[in-house]
Amino acid sequence: MNSKSLLLVGSLYARAVGTTGAFFPLLNGKAEITHSLDTQDVPNYGRTGGGKDQILSRVKDVKVELELWRWDKRNWALALGAPESAIVDTAPVVDEAHVAYVGGMVRLNHVASAITGVKDASNAACIEGTDYKLVPGGLIPLEGGSIADGEAIKVSYTKAAYINYQACTRLDAELECFYVGENENDGNKLVTADFHRLYVPPTDKIALMGEKLQSLKLKAELLADTTKGQGLSAFYSLRAQV
């Protein structure tokens, strides 16, 4: 049997540990496993020349580094250490009250897809470009317009669909994962793996402003699954087509 070098491409699927629902894809990414051992040894005292007489090794940790290039709702939740939340409804917002200041942003309470109307304190309609300008997330009253400093205004708009993530409120995320890959250098032979308990903390950083496409980098760790019997890995199992 000939063997060839390894060049794997594939997909990783995950669901919460202890659930029986579907495995969802962690889209378009890379995964690398690192094994670390806690090793004790006994030197060779019985003859000249040194060396070791015994070595005892135990698993210290099994780390999995993930780099994902798709920011879907599940990956956002993993990145932020947040529970998966429902999409906020897109019902129209009518006459949302704000206090406005000339040159200052009026931040809307929801993500808006379109602002449909602005009224000043007298309930008169304000004019875009004359009384205010639109900016992402809200509007800014203009100098010389009808909106005065400290004036109460009302904004109507259409809500965009969005998810409200509460960051760093779920720091105990554990996933059961299934990997399926193909060795592109060996006739696309399959390599699959089951990861029993993958602990995934929030990402170290997210660039909110930048000039390059960014991936989501997660430093995860495989915890020991003590339900596995003798001779079975407490961390993961892998199958390679021959």
C-alpha positions in Angstrom: 0.0 0.0 0.0 1.5 3.3 -1.0 1.1 6.3 1.3 1.3 10.0 0.4 1.7 13.3 2.1 -1.3 14.8 3.8 -3.2 17.8 2.4 -6.6 17.9 4.0 -9.6 20.0 3.0 -12.9 19.6 4.8 -15.6 20.9 7.1 -16.2 20.9 10.8 -19.7 20.5 12.2 -20.8 21.2 15.8 -23.7 21.1 18.2 -23.9 21.8 22.0 -22.6 19.0 24.2 -25.5 16.9 25.6 -27.9 17.8 22.8 -29.3 15.5 20.1 -30.1 18.0 17.4 -28.4 18.7 14.1 -24.7 19.3 13.6 -24.3 22.8 12.1 -21.3 23.7 9.9 -18.6 26.1 11.3 -18.2 27.6 7.9 -15.0 27.8 5.7 -12.1 27.5 8.1 -9.0 25.8 9.3 -8.4 23.6 12.3 -5.1 22.5 13.9 -4.7 20.1 16.8 -1.8 20.3 19.3 -1.1 17.6 21.9 0.9 18.5 25.0 2.2 15.9 27.4 3.2 16.1 31.1 6.3 13.8 31.2 8.2 12.4 34.1 11.4 10.4 33.7 13.9 8.4 35.7 17.5 8.8 34.8 19.7 5.7 34.1 21.8 5.2 37.2 22.8 1.7 36.4 25.6 2.2 33.9 27.8 4.9 32.4 26.7 6.8 29.4 23.6 8.5 30.8 20.2 8.3 29.3 16.9 7.5 30.8 15.6 4.3 32.4 11.8 5.1 32.5 9.4 7.7 31.1 5.9 8.3 32.2 3.7 10.5 30.0 0.2 11.8 30.7 -1.9 14.1 28.6 -1.5 17.7 29.7 -3.9 19.2 27.2 -5.2 18.9 23.7 -5.7 22.2 22.0 -7.6 23.0 18.8 -7.0 26.3 17.0 -9.8 27.3 14.7 -9.7 30.0 12.0 -13.1 30.6 10.4 -13.7 32.9 7.5 -17.5 33.1 7.6 -19.3 35.4 10.2 -22.7 33.7 10.4 -24.9 33.9 13.5 -23.3 30.8 15.2 -19.8 32.0 14.6 -20.6 35.4 15.9 -21.9 33.8 19.1 -18.7 31.8 19.5 -16.5 34.8 18.8 -18.3 36.9 21.5 -18.9 34.3 24.1 -22.6 34.9 23.8 -25.7 32.7 23.7 -27.4 32.2 20.3 -30.3 34.6 20.2 -33.3 35.0 18.0 -33.5 37.5 15.2 -35.2 40.7 16.3 -38.5 41.2 14.5 -38.7 43.7 11.6 -41.9 45.5 12.7 -41.9 49.3 11.8 -40.9 51.7 14.6 -43.2 54.8 14.8 -42.3 58.0 16.6 -39.4 56.8 18.6 -38.5 59.6 21.0 -35.0 61.2 21.2 -33.4 64.3 22.4 -31.4 65.9 19.6 -28.3 68.1 19.5 -27.0 70.0 16.5 -24.0 68.1 15.1 -24.5 65.2 17.4 -25.6 61.8 16.4 -29.1 60.6 17.3 -28.6 56.9 17.9 -31.6 54.7 17.1 -32.7 52.0 19.5 -32.7 49.3 16.8 -30.8 48.6 13.5 -32.6 50.5 10.8 -32.9 49.6 7.2 -34.6 52.9 6.3 -35.7 56.0 8.1 -39.2 56.9 7.0 -39.8 60.2 8.9 -38.4 62.7 11.4 -40.6 65.2 13.4 -39.5 68.1 15.5 -41.0 69.1 18.9 -44.0 70.7 17.1 -44.7 67.5 15.2 -43.6 69.2 12.0 -41.9 67.0 9.4 -38.1 67.6 9.1 -36.4 67.5 5.8 -33.4 65.3 5.1 -30.4 67.4 3.8 -31.9 70.6 5.3 -32.7 69.7 8.9 -30.7 66.5 9.3 -28.4 64.1 7.5 -28.5 60.3 7.6 -25.6 58.3 9.0 -25.2 54.6 9.6 -27.1 53.8 12.8 -29.0 57.1 13.0 -29.0 60.8 12.0 -27.3 64.1 12.7 -29.2 67.4 13.1 -27.7 70.1 10.8 -26.6 73.6 11.6 -29.3 76.1 10.5 -32.0 73.5 10.3 -35.3 73.3 12.3 -33.9 71.1 15.1 -32.5 73.0 18.0 -30.1 71.8 20.7 -31.9 69.8 23.3 -35.1 69.5 21.3 -37.3 66.4 21.6 -37.7 64.8 18.2 -39.5 61.6 16.9 -38.0 59.2 14.4 -39.9 56.6 12.4 -38.0 53.8 10.6 -38.1 50.3 9.3 -36.1 47.8 11.4 -33.5 45.6 9.7 -33.3 42.0 10.8 -30.5 41.7 13.4 -29.4 39.6 16.4 -28.5 41.2 19.7 -25.5 39.4 21.2 -24.7 39.8 24.9 -20.9 39.4 24.8 -19.0 37.4 27.5 -22.2 36.1 29.1 -21.6 32.5 28.0 -18.0 31.5 28.9 -18.7 27.7 29.3 -19.5 26.8 25.7 -18.8 23.1 25.0 -19.3 21.7 21.5 -19.5 18.1 20.2 -17.9 18.3 16.8 -17.7 16.1 13.7 -15.0 16.6 11.1 -15.0 15.2 7.6 -12.1 15.9 5.3 -10.5 14.7 2.1 -6.8 14.2 1.4 -6.4 16.1 -1.8 -3.0 14.6 -2.3 -4.2 11.0 -2.1 -7.2 10.5 -4.3 -9.5 12.5 -2.0 -9.5 9.7 0.6 -11.6 10.5 3.6 -10.5 11.4 7.1 -13.1 11.9 9.7 -13.0 12.7 13.4 -15.2 13.0 16.4 -14.4 15.6 19.1 -16.2 14.8 22.3 -16.0 18.0 24.4 -14.6 21.1 22.7 -14.4 24.0 25.1 -14.5 27.3 23.0 -13.8 30.6 24.9 -14.4 33.9 23.1 -11.9 35.1 20.6 -8.9 37.2 21.8 -9.8 40.1 19.5 -12.1 41.5 16.8 -11.0 44.4 14.7 -14.0 46.8 14.7 -12.1 49.1 12.3 -9.5 48.0 9.8 -8.5 47.6 6.1 -8.2 43.8 5.7 -10.7 41.0 5.6 -10.5 39.3 8.9 -11.0 35.8 10.0 -12.4 34.6 13.4 -9.6 32.9 15.4 -10.6 30.7 18.3 -8.3 28.9 20.7 -10.3 25.9 21.9 -9.4 23.0 24.1 -10.6 19.4 24.2 -11.7 18.5 27.7 -11.7 14.9 28.9 -14.9 13.0 28.4 -14.9 10.6 31.4 -17.8 8.6 30.0 -15.6 6.9 27.5 -14.6 3.4 28.4 -11.2 1.7 28.8 -9.1 1.9 25.6 -11.2 4.7 24.1 -9.9 8.2 23.8 -11.5 10.7 26.2 -10.6 13.5 23.7 -11.3 12.5 20.1 -11.2 9.6 17.6 -10.1 9.8 14.0 -10.7 7.5 11.1 -8.5 7.5 7.9 -9.4 5.8 4.7 -6.7 3.4 3.4 
